[in-house]
Amino acid sequence: MREVLLRLGELLFLSASEIRVVSVQDDGDAIRVGVRARTAKAHCPGCGSWSGRVHGSCLRFRADLPVAGRRVVLRLRARRFACEDAS
């Protein structure tokens, strides 16, 4: 299964090295792919400094084009970072 996840990550996210496939589920009518960001820090949109302090996270679900007649759903765990610069 680990090999399948690695190969699927290469195929789906060729130009996005910061995305990692963590799970794949086939429930018959839909293929559900769990993905997660590899990044440990992000830029603050206000001041531009880097922050690694996680403020929270949420799940986002995106539908993609069908594969072999079945729906494809991406389940993305998105993290929100808090700026460490007090100003």
All heavy atoms as an XYZ file, in Angstrom:
669
protein
N       0.827     -1.197      0.000
C       0.000      0.000      0.000
C       0.867      1.254      0.000
O       0.527      2.236     -0.628
C      -0.930     -0.033      1.224
C      -1.846      1.135      1.309
S      -2.918      1.232     -0.132
C      -4.251      2.147      0.486
N       1.977      1.204      0.716
C       2.891      2.355      0.773
C       3.393      2.716     -0.616
O       3.469      3.879     -0.975
C       4.055      2.016      1.715
C       5.059      3.105      1.855
C       4.672      3.998      3.008
N       5.698      4.988      3.198
C       5.446      6.275      3.213
N       4.226      6.714      3.090
N       6.401      7.140      3.394
N       3.714      1.713     -1.410
C       4.186      1.936     -2.778
C       3.099      2.593     -3.631
O       3.383      3.489     -4.424
C       4.624      0.607     -3.398
C       5.119      0.720     -4.813
C       6.407      1.526     -4.922
O       7.205      1.515     -3.976
O       6.591      2.172     -5.961
N       1.853      2.171     -3.441
C       0.737      2.765     -4.183
C       0.590      4.238     -3.837
O       0.403      5.084     -4.709
C      -0.586      2.008     -3.894
C      -1.769      2.735     -4.484
C      -0.498      0.587     -4.414
N       0.692      4.584     -2.552
C       0.570      5.978     -2.128
C       1.689      6.828     -2.706
O       1.450      7.948     -3.174
C       0.582      6.085     -0.605
C      -0.620      5.514      0.129
C      -0.436      5.660      1.626
C      -1.898      6.161     -0.326
N       2.913      6.307     -2.695
C       4.032      7.064     -3.257
C       3.848      7.292     -4.743
O       4.055      8.395     -5.247
C       5.348      6.329     -2.985
C       5.800      6.266     -1.540
C       7.025      5.374     -1.409
C       6.089      7.646     -1.002
N       3.455      6.263     -5.451
C       3.257      6.380     -6.907
C       2.098      7.324     -7.220
O       2.180      8.122     -8.140
C       3.006      4.990     -7.497
C       2.914      4.972     -8.968
C       4.284      5.210     -9.579
N       4.157      5.148    -11.012
C       4.722      6.021    -11.828
N       5.472      6.975    -11.361
N       4.552      5.920    -13.114
N       1.023      7.229     -6.468
C      -0.123      8.101     -6.673
C       0.255      9.556     -6.411
O      -0.154     10.451     -7.142
C      -1.278      7.681     -5.762
C      -2.614      8.345     -6.009
C      -3.096      8.082     -7.432
C      -3.634      7.865     -5.021
N       1.043      9.793     -5.386
C       1.512     11.148     -5.111
C       2.326     11.706     -6.249
O       2.188     12.872     -6.616
N       3.169     10.885     -6.856
C       3.969     11.328     -8.002
C       3.079     11.665     -9.190
O       3.292     12.660     -9.872
C       4.952     10.233     -8.412
C       6.051      9.982     -7.414
C       6.880      8.760     -7.793
O       6.677      8.201     -8.887
O       7.721      8.367     -6.977
N       2.084     10.836     -9.445
C       1.218     11.034    -10.607
C       0.289     12.237    -10.460
O       0.099     13.002    -11.392
C       0.385      9.773    -10.864
C       1.155      8.545    -11.318
C       0.235      7.334    -11.358
C       1.786      8.790    -12.678
N      -0.303     12.393     -9.281
C      -1.288     13.461     -9.082
C      -0.659     14.835     -8.879
O      -1.217     15.843     -9.297
C      -2.175     13.142     -7.876
C      -3.134     11.975     -8.021
C      -3.851     11.732     -6.711
C      -4.130     12.230     -9.134
N       0.474     14.882     -8.205
C       1.047     16.162     -7.812
C       2.477     16.310     -8.317
O       3.392     16.596     -7.552
C       0.984     16.320     -6.292
C      -0.402     16.153     -5.748
C      -0.775     14.994     -5.108
C      -1.341     17.152     -5.903
C      -2.059     14.836     -4.613
C      -2.622     17.005     -5.410
C      -2.985     15.844     -4.764
N       2.677     16.140     -9.629
C       4.012     16.225    -10.221
C       4.695     17.555     -9.938
O       5.875     17.608     -9.627
C       3.934     16.012    -11.736
C       3.654     14.585    -12.193
C       3.445     14.551    -13.697
C       4.775     13.665    -11.793
N       3.966     18.648    -10.059
C       4.578     19.970     -9.897
C       4.384     20.540     -8.495
O       4.757     21.670     -8.244
C       3.997     20.931    -10.929
O       2.613     21.093    -10.704
N       3.802     19.786     -7.592
C       3.548     20.276     -6.234
C       4.254     19.377     -5.220
O       3.640     18.520     -4.611
C       2.049     20.332     -5.966
N       5.547     19.591     -5.054
C       6.322     18.737     -4.149
C       5.939     18.928     -2.685
O       6.297     18.118     -1.844
C       7.812     19.003     -4.331
O       8.102     20.348     -4.011
N       5.200     19.993     -2.373
C       4.806     20.235     -0.984
C       3.543     19.475     -0.578
O       3.079     19.589      0.542
C       4.629     21.729     -0.733
C       3.485     22.373     -1.463
C       3.815     22.824     -2.883
O       4.930     22.604     -3.342
O       2.929     23.403     -3.527
N       2.974     18.662     -1.483
C       1.766     17.883     -1.204
C       2.143     16.412     -1.076
O       2.908     15.877     -1.850
C       0.724     18.050     -2.337
C       0.325     19.505     -2.499
C      -0.482     17.175     -2.099
C      -0.447     20.075     -1.350
N       1.574     15.741     -0.069
C       1.841     14.319      0.165
C       0.521     13.560      0.232
O      -0.410     13.964      0.933
C       2.599     14.160      1.475
C       2.902     12.730      1.844
C       3.810     12.660      3.057
N       3.254     13.322      4.213
C       2.755     12.691      5.270
N       2.724     11.389      5.311
N       2.282     13.377      6.292
N       0.407     12.449     -0.493
C      -0.771     11.589     -0.434
C      -0.636     10.708      0.801
O       0.369     10.036      0.985
C      -0.898     10.720     -1.703
C      -2.052      9.743     -1.579
C      -1.076     11.595     -2.932
N      -1.651     10.726      1.675
C      -1.588      9.954      2.913
C      -2.565      8.782      2.942
O      -2.386      7.848      3.714
C      -1.805     10.847      4.164
C      -0.675     11.825      4.317
C      -3.133     11.553      4.107
N      -3.605      8.824      2.109
C      -4.556      7.712      2.091
C      -5.313      7.677      0.771
O      -5.482      8.702      0.110
C      -5.563      7.825      3.243
O      -6.389      8.953      3.063
N      -5.751      6.471      0.400
C      -6.590      6.272     -0.775
C      -7.661      5.262     -0.392
O      -7.351      4.203      0.138
C      -5.785      5.735     -1.977
C      -6.694      5.508     -3.174
C      -4.655      6.677     -2.340
N      -8.927      5.622     -0.636
C     -10.033      4.718     -0.334
C     -10.913      4.594     -1.566
O     -11.237      5.599     -2.210
C     -10.880      5.256      0.813
C     -10.151      5.353      2.122
C     -10.996      6.062      3.173
O     -11.804      6.929      2.865
N     -10.786      5.690      4.424
N     -11.294      3.392     -1.887
C     -12.205      3.123     -3.001
C     -13.453      2.507     -2.404
O     -13.438      1.364     -1.956
C     -11.542      2.176     -3.992
C     -12.412      1.887     -5.199
O     -13.565      2.368     -5.246
O     -11.937      1.181     -6.096
N     -14.556      3.281     -2.365
C     -15.780      2.757     -1.771
C     -16.811      2.331     -2.816
O     -17.992      2.235     -2.524
C     -16.381      3.756     -0.774
C     -16.835      5.050     -1.424
O     -16.835      5.142     -2.665
O     -17.201      5.974     -0.683
N     -16.359      2.083     -4.036
C     -17.255      1.604     -5.081
C     -17.700      2.688     -6.037
O     -17.427      2.620     -7.225
N     -18.374      3.727     -5.534
C     -18.840      4.800     -6.413
C     -17.929      6.021     -6.389
O     -18.065      6.899     -7.229
C     -20.275      5.208     -6.068
C     -20.414      5.699     -4.642
O     -20.111      4.902     -3.753
O     -20.804      6.854     -4.453
N     -16.984      6.081     -5.450
C     -16.070      7.225     -5.378
C     -14.687      6.767     -4.918
O     -14.561      5.804     -4.174
C     -16.598      8.286     -4.417
N     -13.688      7.487     -5.389
C     -12.314      7.280     -4.938
C     -11.960      8.488     -4.092
O     -12.071      9.623     -4.547
C     -11.348      7.151     -6.133
C     -11.728      5.933     -6.968
C      -9.912      7.055     -5.643
C     -10.979      5.833     -8.269
N     -11.583      8.242     -2.858
C     -11.271      9.336     -1.933
C      -9.773      9.333     -1.662
O      -9.219      8.335     -1.221
C     -12.051      9.166     -0.642
C     -13.546      9.138     -0.892
C     -14.345      8.944      0.364
N     -15.732      8.653      0.045
C     -16.607      9.536     -0.413
N     -16.230     10.772     -0.622
N     -17.853      9.190     -0.681
N      -9.147     10.481     -1.916
C      -7.708     10.620     -1.758
C      -7.437     11.637     -0.664
O      -7.872     12.787     -0.749
C      -7.048     11.077     -3.083
C      -5.542     11.199     -2.919
C      -7.392     10.127     -4.219
N      -6.749     11.210      0.384
C      -6.374     12.108      1.480
C      -5.002     12.692      1.202
O      -4.056     11.962      0.936
N      -4.900     14.021      1.220
C      -3.618     14.680      0.979
C      -3.324     15.650      2.116
O      -4.221     16.121      2.802
C      -3.592     15.428     -0.382
C      -3.709     14.451     -1.519
C      -4.676     16.469     -0.472
N      -2.038     15.921      2.294
C      -1.594     16.802      3.378
C      -0.414     17.619      2.874
O       0.390     17.140      2.089
C      -1.208     15.945      4.568
C      -0.487     16.682      5.646
C      -0.300     15.827      6.836
N      -1.316     16.289      7.780
C      -1.747     15.627      8.803
N      -1.291     14.441      9.048
N      -2.627     16.131      9.607
N      -0.314     18.836      3.350
C       0.810     19.695      2.977
C       2.049     19.272      3.742
O       1.984     18.931      4.922
C       0.480     21.157      3.275
N       3.195     19.295      3.082
C       4.464     18.956      3.727
C       5.088     20.158      4.422
O       5.991     20.003      5.223
C       5.463     18.457      2.692
C       5.125     17.153      2.068
C       6.212     16.816      1.050
N       5.867     15.674      0.262
C       6.462     14.496      0.363
N       7.427     14.322      1.222
N       6.084     13.502     -0.399
N       4.639     21.359      4.099
C       5.273     22.563      4.615
C       5.107     22.679      6.127
O       4.061     22.375      6.675
C       4.687     23.824      3.953
O       3.282     23.831      4.156
C       4.994     23.855      2.470
N       6.173     23.125      6.772
C       6.152     23.284      8.219
C       6.030     24.745      8.626
O       5.811     25.051      9.784
C       7.425     22.698      8.819
N       6.172     25.650      7.647
C       6.082     27.090      7.903
C       5.385     27.761      6.731
O       5.271     27.197      5.655
C       7.472     27.695      8.063
C       8.218     27.230      9.284
C       9.530     27.943      9.405
C      10.229     27.544     10.695
N      11.448     28.317     10.906
N       4.932     28.995      6.970
C       4.286     29.777      5.916
C       4.619     31.253      6.104
O       4.946     31.689      7.210
C       2.778     29.577      5.952
N       4.523     32.003      5.011
C       4.726     33.448      5.059
C       3.487     34.135      5.610
O       2.362     33.763      5.270
C       4.962     34.020      3.654
C       6.338     33.830      3.142
N       7.403     34.540      3.607
C       6.818     33.004      2.197
C       8.494     34.164      2.960
N       8.159     33.216      2.103
N       3.687     35.152      6.431
C       2.577     35.982      6.900
C       2.195     36.921      5.757
O       3.065     37.599      5.207
C       3.002     36.782      8.124
S       1.771     37.997      8.650
N       0.918     36.983      5.385
C       0.527     37.880      4.300
C       0.648     39.360      4.673
O       0.763     40.213      3.804
C      -0.928     37.515      4.013
C      -1.404     36.821      5.234
C      -0.204     36.214      5.895
N       0.662     39.669      5.977
C       0.766     41.054      6.419
C       2.181     41.594      6.433
O       2.480     42.632      5.846
N       3.094     40.849      7.081
C       4.466     41.357      7.236
C       5.502     40.572      6.442
O       6.634     41.013      6.298
C       4.861     41.382      8.707
S       5.040     39.741      9.441
N       5.146     39.397      5.954
C       6.063     38.610      5.142
C       7.015     37.724      5.910
O       7.809     37.007      5.316
N       6.955     37.732      7.242
C       7.859     36.888      8.025
C       7.362     35.443      8.018
O       6.185     35.166      7.805
C       7.972     37.412      9.456
O       6.733     37.304     10.113
N       8.291     34.513      8.270
C       7.958     33.102      8.332
C       7.419     32.749      9.710
O       7.889     33.271     10.713
C       9.199     32.256      8.069
C       9.550     32.152      6.635
C      10.421     32.942      5.952
C       9.042     31.225      5.696
N      10.487     32.560      4.645
C       9.648     31.492      4.457
C       8.121     30.193      5.767
C       9.365     30.761      3.317
C       7.839     29.463      4.631
C       8.462     29.745      3.425
N       6.455     31.842      9.748
C       5.924     31.366     11.017
C       5.711     29.867     10.945
O       5.215     29.349      9.948
C       4.601     32.056     11.338
O       4.066     31.538     12.535
N       6.070     29.182     12.012
C       5.852     27.748     12.112
C       4.862     27.399     13.201
O       4.607     26.234     13.467
N       4.278     28.437     13.814
C       3.317     28.216     14.903
C       1.931     27.950     14.313
O       1.338     28.799     13.667
C       3.279     29.437     15.810
C       2.541     29.166     17.109
C       2.614     30.355     18.002
N       1.625     31.316     17.520
C       1.523     32.569     17.944
N       2.385     33.027     18.820
N       0.596     33.355     17.482
N       1.432     26.748     14.524
C       0.141     26.360     13.963
C      -0.985     26.956     14.802
O      -1.026     26.784     16.023
C       0.007     24.824     13.893
C      -1.366     24.421     13.382
C       1.093     24.244     13.010
N      -1.892     27.672     14.147
C      -3.035     28.293     14.815
C      -4.228     27.343     14.839
O      -5.011     27.331     15.775
C      -3.401     29.590     14.104
C      -4.630     30.257     14.623
N      -4.700     30.805     15.894
C      -5.842     30.461     14.070
C      -5.909     31.323     16.076
N      -6.613     31.118     14.990
N      -4.366     26.540     13.801
C      -5.481     25.607     13.700
C      -5.419     24.862     12.377
O      -4.523     25.071     11.569
N      -6.381     23.988     12.173
C      -6.446     23.264     10.906
C      -7.898     22.959     10.582
O      -8.772     23.024     11.448
C      -5.631     21.977     10.975
O      -6.215     21.072     11.873
N      -8.127     22.622      9.331
C      -9.474     22.260      8.898
C      -9.372     21.276      7.741
O      -8.337     21.170      7.093
C     -10.271     23.492      8.491
S      -9.615     24.344      7.053
N     -10.443     20.545      7.521
C     -10.514     19.648      6.378
C     -11.255     20.348      5.257
O     -12.292     20.985      5.480
C     -11.264     18.365      6.743
C     -10.482     17.307      7.474
C     -11.399     16.149      7.859
C      -9.335     16.794      6.639
N     -10.720     20.216      4.047
C     -11.375     20.762      2.861
C     -11.577     19.614      1.883
O     -10.697     18.785      1.698
C     -10.527     21.852      2.224
C     -10.367     23.048      3.122
C      -9.564     24.114      2.453
N      -9.424     25.237      3.377
C      -8.571     26.213      3.209
N      -7.783     26.231      2.149
N      -8.494     27.190      4.086
N     -12.728     19.591      1.265
C     -13.053     18.535      0.319
C     -13.228     19.157     -1.060
O     -14.002     20.090     -1.233
C     -14.337     17.809      0.731
C     -14.205     17.104      2.054
C     -14.530     17.753      3.232
C     -13.731     15.816      2.106
C     -14.407     17.112      4.450
C     -13.595     15.168      3.327
C     -13.935     15.812      4.495
N     -12.496     18.619     -2.028
C     -12.569     19.100     -3.397
C     -12.925     17.935     -4.305
O     -12.342     16.853     -4.208
C     -11.229     19.685     -3.854
C     -10.764     20.852     -3.021
C     -11.652     22.061     -3.289
N     -11.169     23.226     -2.594
C     -11.844     23.865     -1.660
N     -13.021     23.445     -1.295
N     -11.353     24.936     -1.081
N     -13.873     18.149     -5.190
C     -14.231     17.132     -6.170
C     -13.398     17.356     -7.428
O     -13.101     18.481     -7.793
C     -15.713     17.216     -6.500
N     -13.006     16.276     -8.054
C     -12.208     16.347     -9.269
C     -12.955     15.614    -10.382
O     -14.035     15.079    -10.176
C     -10.827     15.737     -9.031
C      -9.773     16.299     -9.973
O     -10.152     16.926    -10.969
O      -8.585     16.108     -9.706
N     -12.356     15.568    -11.555
C     -12.978     14.889    -12.691
C     -13.088     13.391    -12.411
O     -12.239     12.818    -11.722
C     -12.149     15.122    -13.951
C     -12.090     16.572    -14.431
C     -11.099     16.697    -15.581
C     -13.452     17.062    -14.840
N     -14.108     12.737    -12.964
C     -14.279     11.299    -12.737
C     -13.136     10.479    -13.329
O     -12.528     10.864    -14.323
C     -15.582     10.968    -13.463
C     -16.249     12.266    -13.726
C     -15.196     13.312    -13.744
N     -12.865      9.349    -12.700
C     -11.884      8.385    -13.183
C     -12.611      7.049    -13.324
O     -13.197      6.563    -12.361
C     -10.704      8.244    -12.204
C      -9.786      7.118    -12.627
C      -9.941      9.534    -12.100
N     -12.593      6.493    -14.526
C     -13.263      5.214    -14.804
C     -14.726      5.248    -14.376
O     -15.254      4.284    -13.844
C     -12.524      4.062    -14.127
N     -15.380      6.389    -14.581
C     -16.797      6.520    -14.269
C     -17.113      6.748    -12.810
O     -18.275      6.764    -12.424
N     -16.105      6.927    -11.966
C     -16.348      7.153    -10.536
C     -15.861      8.526    -10.117
O     -14.896      9.056    -10.660
C     -15.638      6.081     -9.713
C     -16.262      4.717     -9.926
C     -15.625      3.692     -9.084
N     -14.293      3.435     -9.626
C     -13.419      2.662     -9.043
N     -13.701      2.083     -7.906
N     -12.242      2.458     -9.585
N     -16.550      9.110     -9.137
C     -16.150     10.416     -8.617
C     -14.802     10.311     -7.914
O     -14.458      9.288     -7.344
C     -17.170     10.925     -7.590
C     -18.508     11.242     -8.129
C     -19.459     11.785     -7.072
N     -19.460     10.980     -5.848
C     -19.307     11.480     -4.614
N     -19.151     12.757     -4.425
N     -19.327     10.687     -3.563
N     -14.052     11.407     -7.948
C     -12.794     11.503     -7.217
C     -12.930     12.673     -6.246
O     -13.302     13.771     -6.642
C     -11.598     11.731     -8.157
C     -10.326     11.944     -7.356
C     -11.447     10.566     -9.111
N     -12.676     12.418     -4.975
C     -12.777     13.449     -3.947
C     -11.425     13.577     -3.257
O     -10.880     12.594     -2.766
C     -13.869     13.104     -2.910
C     -13.937     14.166     -1.833
C     -15.215     12.937     -3.592
N     -10.883     14.795     -3.245
C      -9.640     15.068     -2.528
C      -9.986     15.592     -1.142
O     -10.774     16.533     -1.009
C      -8.799     16.104     -3.265
C      -8.279     15.704     -4.635
C      -7.539     16.866     -5.271
C      -7.389     14.491     -4.542
N      -9.418     14.976     -0.123
C      -9.611     15.421      1.262
C      -8.298     16.042      1.710
O      -7.305     15.350      1.918
C      -9.990     14.244      2.146
C     -10.312     14.659      3.571
C     -10.643     13.469      4.427
N      -9.447     12.650      4.598
C      -9.437     11.329      4.638
N     -10.546     10.651      4.497
N      -8.306     10.677      4.813
N      -8.301     17.369      1.836
C      -7.081     18.101      2.157
C      -7.117     18.618      3.587
O      -8.056     19.306      3.980
C      -6.913     19.290      1.197
C      -5.809     20.284      1.518
C      -4.443     19.624      1.372
C      -5.901     21.494      0.625
N      -6.105     18.275      4.361
C      -5.954     18.823      5.712
C      -5.129     20.099      5.573
O      -3.965     20.054      5.213
C      -5.253     17.813      6.618
C      -4.737     18.346      7.928
C      -5.742     18.541      9.004
N      -6.561     17.378      9.286
C      -7.612     17.460     10.081
N      -7.937     18.588     10.639
N      -8.346     16.411     10.299
N      -5.751     21.240      5.797
C      -5.087     22.538      5.665
C      -4.792     23.099      7.051
O      -5.655     23.079      7.926
C      -5.976     23.502      4.893
N      -3.565     23.575      7.232
C      -3.180     24.178      8.510
C      -3.144     25.689      8.367
O      -2.793     26.214      7.321
C      -1.804     23.673      8.948
C      -1.829     22.231      9.336
C      -0.491     21.768      9.778
N       0.394     21.764      8.617
C       1.684     21.538      8.669
N       2.256     21.302      9.810
N       2.411     21.531      7.579
N      -3.520     26.373      9.429
C      -3.412     27.830      9.477
C      -2.311     28.174     10.451
O      -2.242     27.648     11.557
C      -4.730     28.453      9.936
C      -5.844     28.214      8.968
C      -7.115     28.886      9.377
N      -7.220     29.001     10.835
C      -8.222     29.565     11.460
N      -9.206     30.067     10.784
N      -8.250     29.628     12.762
N      -1.426     29.079     10.025
C      -0.307     29.479     10.853
C      -0.572     30.856     11.451
O      -1.228     31.699     10.841
C       0.976     29.502     10.037
C       1.411     28.145      9.569
C       1.059     27.679      8.322
C       2.169     27.335     10.401
C       1.448     26.427      7.900
C       2.562     26.070      9.986
C       2.196     25.615      8.734
N      -0.061     31.092     12.652
C      -0.173     32.393     13.316
C       1.163     33.110     13.205
O       2.217     32.512     13.384
C      -0.553     32.202     14.785
N       1.107     34.399     12.912
C       2.317     35.200     12.784
C       2.971     35.356     14.165
O       2.297     35.639     15.154
C       1.999     36.563     12.193
S       3.470     37.589     11.936
N       4.281     35.164     14.207
C       5.005     35.283     15.478
C       5.506     36.711     15.737
O       5.988     37.013     16.809
C       6.184     34.309     15.486
C       5.715     32.865     15.459
C       6.842     31.862     15.366
O       8.000     32.267     15.173
O       6.564     30.664     15.493
N       5.343     37.584     14.741
C       5.755     38.984     14.874
C       4.606     39.764     15.527
O       3.530     39.863     14.973
C       6.092     39.571     13.507
C       6.638     40.968     13.589
O       6.812     41.484     14.715
O       6.920     41.543     12.522
N       4.839     40.311     16.694
C       3.799     41.012     17.453
C       3.303     42.286     16.771
O       2.193     42.736     17.002
C       4.300     41.342     18.858
N       4.123     42.886     15.922
C       3.704     44.129     15.272
C       2.813     43.827     14.097
O       2.113     44.632     13.598
C       4.918     44.925     14.810
O       5.652     44.212     13.840
